[in-house]
Amino acid sequence: MATKVRLFISYDYDNDAFLKEALVEQSKKPDSPFEFTDASVKAHLTGDWKDKVKGRIDRADQVAVICGKNTDKATGVAAEVTIAQDLEKPYFLLAGYSDGGNKKPATALSADKMYKWTWENLKDLIAGAR
């Protein structure tokens, strides 16, 4: 059995927590190429929370950024994307809502494409198709 990709999930905790749960559920499918390792945090972390999140992202193989309608205003997601960029972790942007209006994080690169969230796309993205 192939080793599963360890995925850190970045998302807007205040508005899109249910989307993160949907991604976690997908990780449980028998043909899932990834496992959920960590995600954005809402609970207070003592000390420098960015250092703690950096450790979580560093332990992951890739970062999935769920983009919702307010992600452009989510400072935590912006910080997590910057950390992923600094660590040179591969990341991809998933459109959280099929009806549109999804916003990129403020720190996403202009070249970062947002991908439609389907099971096949997700498997392809994790395999490196970007």
RAUR-V895546 format. One record per residue. RES is the residue in one small letter. PSI is psi as a letter, one per 40 degrees, with the letter a starting at -180 (999 if undefined). BURIAL is I if it has 9 or more other C-alpha atoms within 8 Angstrom, else O. Layout:
res->{RES | RES}
psi->{PSI | PSI}
burial->{BURIAL | BURIAL}
This chain:
res->{m | a | t | k | v | r | l | f | i | s | y | d | y | d | n | d | a | f | l | k | e | a | l | v | e | q | s | k | k | p | d | s | p | f | e | f | t | d | a | s | v | k | a | h | l | t | g | d | w | k | d | k | v | k | g | r | i | d | r | a | d | q | v | a | v | i | c | g | k | n | t | d | k | a | t | g | v | a | a | e | v | t | i | a | q | d | l | e | k | p | y | f | l | l | a | g | y | s | d | g | g | n | k | k | p | a | t | a | l | s | a | d | k | m | y | k | w | t | w | e | n | l | k | d | l | i | a | g | a | r}
psi->{h | i | h | i | h | h | h | h | h | h | i | h | d | d | d | f | d | d | d | d | d | d | d | d | d | d | e | e | i | d | e | h | e | i | i | h | d | i | i | i | i | d | i | h | h | i | a | h | d | d | d | d | d | d | d | d | d | d | e | i | d | i | h | h | h | h | h | a | e | e | d | e | e | h | d | d | d | d | d | d | d | d | d | d | d | d | e | f | h | h | i | i | h | h | h | d | h | e | e | a | e | h | i | i | i | d | e | i | i | d | e | h | i | h | i | h | g | i | d | d | d | d | d | d | d | d | e | e | g | 999}
burial->{O | O | O | O | I | I | I | I | I | I | I | I | I | O | O | I | I | O | I | I | O | O | O | I | O | O | I | O | O | O | O | I | I | I | I | I | O | I | O | I | O | O | O | O | O | O | O | O | I | O | O | I | I | I | O | I | I | I | O | I | I | I | I | I | I | I | I | I | I | I | I | I | O | I | O | O | I | I | I | I | I | I | I | I | I | O | O | O | I | I | I | I | I | I | I | I | I | O | O | O | O | I | I | I | I | I | O | I | O | O | O | O | O | I | I | I | I | O | O | O | I | I | I | I | I | I | O | O | O | O}
